[in-house]
Amino acid sequence: MLETCASNLGGGDGPDPSCGDGICTAEVGEDCNTCVDDCNSCVEECGDGICSMAEACDSCPSDWGVCPSVCGDGYCDGSAGENCNDCSEDCGSCCGDGSCDSEYGETCSSCATDCGACPPTDGDMCCSSNSKDCLDSDWCNENEANCASCGDAVWMEEGSCNGLGKWEACTNDQGTCCGSLSCQGDQYYAQCL
């Protein structure tokens, strides 16, 4: 059985304070030199079951026990409840670990790296007559229902296509038409339709 640090460093008040009673009693002159049986050896070694002042929980957990977890100590101690959400100083940021952890507050808006891009909202959508550029009409761009009344227009995510819009020549760029458009024509002239 390991002695506690307090009993090992301070002596005791046993009924028989003589050497060999298992209590290191400084009041009667017992110490590591005079009573090794009660006070142990003067040589302080980690693992000897003695909590010496030259040791600490971080340098000798076998004598002192495991150190209590302290956020900011440079060690991410999951067994003590430290995690990237509660102790980013030790555990790093949750965002970027490849897992979308809602319990740590990750969402598509706070961590697109792990959770992916957020789906477009109506504010990110627009009405387009060429499947590439938004129309210059606030009313058509207000919502999908209005867009359906704006001629041969489509409701699309704003800025979603870097390719070729409707009616643009694609003779030399066969696979670059935006959205559901396809390159139609022949070897001499083709356009996205």
N, C-alpha and C positions, 0 to 999 in steps of 0.2 A: 504494500500500500504506500502511495506517495505521501510524504509529509506535506502539509500545507506550508506556504511560504511564511506565514505568521508564526507557526509553531516551530519551524526550523530555525528562524532567525532570532527568536526572542527568548528561548529558554522556557521553563514551565514552573508550575507550583505543585508538583506531585507530592504524595504523602512521604515518599522516601527520596529526597533529592540527591542521592548518591549516584556515582557512576554505574551505569548498567541498568538503570531503571527505565530507559527509553526516553527520557526527557533531558534535554540539554539545558542545565540550570546554571546560568551565568552568575547568579548571586552566590553560589557556593564554589565558584571558581572553575566550573566545567566549561571547556571550549574544545575546539578541534585538536588542540595540542595535548590537553590533559585527559580527555575522555572521548576517544574516537567512537566508542560504542553508542554513546548518546548524541554526540555532536557531529559525527561523521568525520571524514578526513578533511584536512585543511585544503587539499587540492580541489579546486572547483572545476568540475567537469560537467558538461552538458550530458544529461542522461543518467546522472547519478542519483536522481530523485530528490535533489536539493535545490531549492530556489535561491541561488546565491545572488548577491548584488551585482556580480559581474555578468549575469545572464538577464535575459528578458524574454517575453513571449515570442518576439520575432526572431531572436537568435537561438532560443532553446525551448521550443514548445513541448518537448517531452518532459521537462521539469515544471514549466510555468503554465502549460496549457496553451490552447490556441488564442491568439490575440483577438480581441473584439474587432469587428469590422468597422472601419472608419472610411467614409467616403472622402476621397482626396488623398488616400495613402499610396496611390499608384498601382493598386492591385484590385482587380474586379472580382470580388468575392460573392459569387452566386449563392453559395450555401448560407450566407448572411443576408441574402435578399438584395444585394446590389445588382443592378441591371442598367442597361443603356438609358432607360427612361429616368430612373431615380438617381443615378450616379454616373453621368456622362464623363466626368473628369477621370474616373478609373476605367469605365467600360466602353468609352467611345460613344459615338452617335449611333442611334438605332437606324437612322436613315442611311442606306447604302450597304446594309448587310445582306441584301437579297431576299428579305422576307418582309412582307407588308404586315406589320404588327399593330393591329388596331388597339390592342390593350396598352400600347405605348403611345397612342395618339397619332399613328401614321395614317395618312389618307392620301388620295391622289393629289390633293392640293398642297399638303405639307411635305410629301416625300414621293414624288413621281418616279424616282429611281427605283424604289421597291414596289410601289403600288400601281405604277403605270400612269399614263396621262388620264386626266379626267375626261369624261365624255363631254362633247360640246354642249353648251347651253344655247338657248335662242340668241343670246348676246354674241355668241361666237359663230353664228350661222348667218347666211345671207342668201339673197336671190341672185342668180346669175343667168344670163342669156347665152353665155359661151362656155359654161362649166369650168371657168377659170377665175374670172374677175367678177366682183360684186357689182350689181347694177347701181347706178347713181340715183337711187330713189329710196328715200327713207320709208315711204309707205310700203313698197315691195319688200324691203329688207326687214320690216317690222316682225313678220311671222310667216310661217309656211302657208297658211291659208291665203294671205295677201299675195304671196309669191305665185301661187297657182293662177291668179288672175292677171299676171303680168306677161302675157304672151307665152312664147315657147321657152319659159325659164325653168330652172331647176333650183331646189333648195339644197344648199351645200354648206360644208364647213368652210368658213372664211380662210383663205390662204392655204387650202389643202392640196392645191395642185401647182407644181412648178413646171408642168409640161406645156403642151400646146392646147389652146382653147378651140372651141367650135369655129370652123371655117378656116383655121390656120393651116398653111401648107405643111404636109408631113411626108412629102416625097422621099426625102433623105433621112427622116426621123420616124420610121414606121411604128415604133412601140411607145411613143411619148404623148399620146392624146390623153387629155384629162377625163376623169370620171368614167362614165359609160360610153364615151365617144370612141370611135374606131377610125383608123386611117383608111380612107376609101379612095380609090382611083386606080391609076395604072402607073407604069414605070416612068412616065413622062410628067404626070402631075397627080398628086393625091392630097386630100385635105381631111381634117378631123371632122367627122359628122356623127 
